[in-house]
Amino acid sequence: MKNIAIIPARGGSKRLKNKNIKPLLGIPLIGYSIKDAIACTEIDEVYITTDCKEIKAVGTQLGAKIIDRPKELAGDYATTVSAIQHAVDFLGLHPDDNIVLLQATNPLRPKNLISDTLHLFNEKKLDSLFSVSKNHHKLGEIIDDKFYPSNYEFGQRSQDMKKLYYENGLIYISKIRLIQQGVIFNSESFPYCIDKNFPIVDIDYLEDFQYAEYLLKSI
């Protein structure tokens, strides 16, 4: 059984140009995920699936192997699972192998996150796992200019709020056999909760990038 790390990173980002290779404190953004994967002794190989020659060059320089993603799987409407399925077919992996999916846009992960989740994944004999964080916001929706609380009631103490969690994007682990069915994670997947004090950043905009810079300088 192998543990294969795959980092999807297509070119052509519209909200933040070339974000996957944009230098973040001197390191290309994608380099943080590559570094995390390479540092984990349980990971057998680290791949980037991309259609972008610049990302290919950076990824190779940083120690990752490259999977050439077809253009039809790299457009605005292409799904992550389709890119991972292509990678699985390209690599000819066994159904019992594990894919560790790391997003290039998440440069901050808790120390040993990959190792810890892989140990749990194998110990519990899971088919899929994804990371979550507890939500601490008072959420609601606005209908006809009126606010309707979703996870609390007006005047309710924060500590008495309904416990909700959100998918934070830091890590996904899935068996090849599940990916072959078109699934990376679903309602049956194990939710691995990240400590509430760990700062979560997912970079889509310049403000996210600047926040990541601030966090990296602070830790």
C-alpha positions, 0 to 999 in steps of 0.5 A: 500500500502506497501513500501518494500526495497529489497537489492540484494546481492549474494555471490561469487563476483570475482572482489572484494572477499566478497565485500558485507560484506567487512568492510568499515570504520568498517561497512559491505558494505551492512550495509550502504544500510540497515541503509539507508532503516531502517532510512526511516520511509516510508519503511515498511520492509527491506529485503536482497535477497541472497544465501550466509550464511555469508551475511544472518548472517550479514544482520540479525545482522544489522536488515534486514530480509532475502529471500533465493535466489535459486542458479539458480538465483544467478549465474554470468548470473542471472539478478537482475529482476529475483531475485526481481521477486522471492522476490515478489512471496515469499512475496506475495505482492499486485500489488500496493505495491512498491519495493524500490531497493537498491544496496549494492554496493552504500554506499553513498546516499544523505540524505533523498533520499529514503523518497524524491523519495517515496514522489515524486513517490506517488505524481506523481502516478508513476509506476517506478523511477530511479536515474540519474546524469548529465554527465560532461565528453567529451565522444566519441568513437575510430574507426580505431584509430581515436576519434569521439566525441559523446556529443560535438565537438572539441574545444567546451566549456564545458558549451555548451555541450549536456546535458547527464545523466547516471544511477547512481544506487543509488535507483530504485522504481517500482510497483509490477505489473511492476516487475511481467511483468519483468521490474524494470525500462525502458524508461517510468520511471521517471529519478530522478536527483541527485545534480551534486555535490554529489559524486557517487561511485559504488563498483566493484573493490578495487580502488572503495572501497578505494575511498568510504573510502576516501569519507566517511572520508571527509563527 
